[in-house]
Amino acid sequence: MNTSQTPEPSLKILLTHFKWTIDRFEEILKNEKSDYYRDAALQRFSFTCDMALKCIRSMAAEQGKSCETFRQCVEWCLEKNWLEENSPWKEITESHGQAPKKLKGESADLEYDKLDSYCRLLKNIYQHLKI
């Protein structure tokens, strides 16, 4: 079977995975901060953002819109009034872009300190997508 021709999972399936990643993200944030849990939380953040993007893209496609980049997906969510204009989505897109760099030390600590607010925003997106 040619996997490049395999259709994307339905939005319902993607939302199930998105909810699971949010739950795991919340769980890891409840742990006492250590280098291990900080790095695990940053990784969970990256996974959760990836699932958010897949879900947003899927719903946008169902509605005849296309959003390829994280920024385009955020703009689409803003158009839908799912996000407040002053929410830290620009920071989230920048943090998500840094995630593959495997942040260490002080830069990882700075990103970690933002994760609670990021988690709340990702949960908010989930709530809008599941309707």
N, C-alpha and C positions, 0 to 999 in steps of 0.2 A: 504494500500500500504506500502511495506517495504521500508523505506527511505534509508537503506543501499545499496539498489540495484538501486537507482535513479542515472542515469548517470550524470556526471559533465556537466555543461552548456558548450555550444560551445565557442570557442575562441572569436568569434564575440560578443557574449553576455557579456563575461567576459571583453573584451576591452571597451565596452560601460560603464560598471560599473567602470572600472579602470579610464577612462577619467573623469567620474563624481566625483570620489574621489580626483583626482588630482585638478579639478576645485575647489572643496570645500576646499582642503588643501591650495591652493593659496589664496582663499578668506579670510580664517582665518588669514593667515600671513599678510594681509594688515591692520589688526586692530592694534590699539595702544596697546603696550605691557602692560598687566596687568596679575595678577595671573589667572584670568578666561580665558583670551584669550591664555595665555601661555599653560595652561592645555588643552584647546580645541585644540590648534595646535599640541600638543604632541599626543593627541588622534587621530587626523586626520592623522598625520604621520604614526601611527600604522596601521590605516585602509588602507592607501594608500600602505604601504609596503605589507600588506596581499593581496591586490588585485594584486599588481605587481607579487608576488609569484605565485598566481593562474594562471595568464596569462602566465608567463614564463614556469611554469610546463605544462600547456596545449599545448603551442607551441612546447616545447621540446618533449612531448609525441607524437604529430603529426609527429615529425621528427625522431621518434624512440629512443629518449634519455630519460633518467630519471634523475630528480633532486629533491631530497626530502628536503634537507635543504636549507636554505637561501644561505649559502656558496656555495653549489653545483650549485644552480641557477646562482649565480654571476659568478662562473667559466665558466659555459656554455655561459653566455653572453660575457665574455671575449674571449672565443674561437670564438664566432661569430663576434668579433671586434665591439661590440656595446658599449663597455666601454673602457676608457683609463686605462692603467695599474696603473697610479698614481691617479686615482679618489678615493674619500674617501669611497669606498664601504665597506671596512673593518669596518670603523666607523659606517656606516649605519647598518650593520648586528649587531654590538654590541649595538647600540642605540635601534634597533628594539627588541633585546633580553631584554633590560631593560624596555621597554615600559609597560609591565604588572605590573611592580613594583610600579607604580603610584609615580613617582619622585616628590619631593617637594623641595621648597627653592632653594638653590644655585645649586644643581645638576640638577634641572629642568631648571633653567636659563641657565646653560651651554649647555644642550641639545637643548633648544629653539634657542640659538644663531646659531646652525648648520643647522636649518631647511630650510633656504632659499637654501643653496647649495644642500641639500638632495632633495628638491622639483625639482630643475633643473635636477638632475640626474634621478629621477623617470620619469619626463616628457620625457627625452631622451630615456629611455627604452620604454615608450609608443610609441614614434615615430617609433622605430625599430619594435615593435611588430605589429603595425597596417599596415605595408607594406604587 
